[in-house]
C-alpha cells in the first residue's frame, strides 16, 4: 500500500518525494486509528477511502507549506522611487488605500498577490478555493477598482465595457 500511495502523492498531488513518504505514514496512521469507522458498502471501497485520506493530507500540506507570503496591510504602502512624492501622487496613494480598505480581506489579498505575479494556482491553494474561483474573484475585484476609479474621474474617458478591441459590440 505504501508505494501506490507514494506515487499518487508525488505524481498527482505534486508533493516532494521526502514529504510524500511522511504523508503516506500519516495516512496509514490515520487509517489505523479510524478503521473502525469505515463502513464498507457496494460503492465505498477501502482503497478509495485510504486514497481520500492521503489526498486530504496532501491538500493540507500544500496549504501549510505554500502559504509563504501572508498578506499584511503594510504591503499596501507604495514604496516610491527615491524621488519626492508630489501632491497628486500622495492623493492617489491615499485614495487607493481608502478604496482597498472597503474590499473584503480575501479580495485585497488576491489583488496584492496578482500584482506580485503570483499564479492563480498558488492563490487558490493559499485561500483553499478553486483556481477558477480565484480568477473570477480577481477579475471582479479589478472591475470594482476600475469602477471606483471611474467614479472618482481618475482614469479619464474609457470605452464602454461591451466594446472589445476588434470594435465588435455585444448586446
Buried (B, 14 or more C-beta within 10 A) or exposed (E): EEEEBBEBBBEEBEBEEEBBBBBBEBBBEBBEEEEEEEEEEEEEEEEEBBBEBBBEBBEEBBEEEEEEBEBEEEBBEEEEEEEEEEEEEEEBBEBBEEBBEEBEEBBBBBBBBBEEEBEBEBBBBBBEBEBEBBBEBBEEBBEBBBEBBEEEEBEEEEEEEEEEEEEEEEE
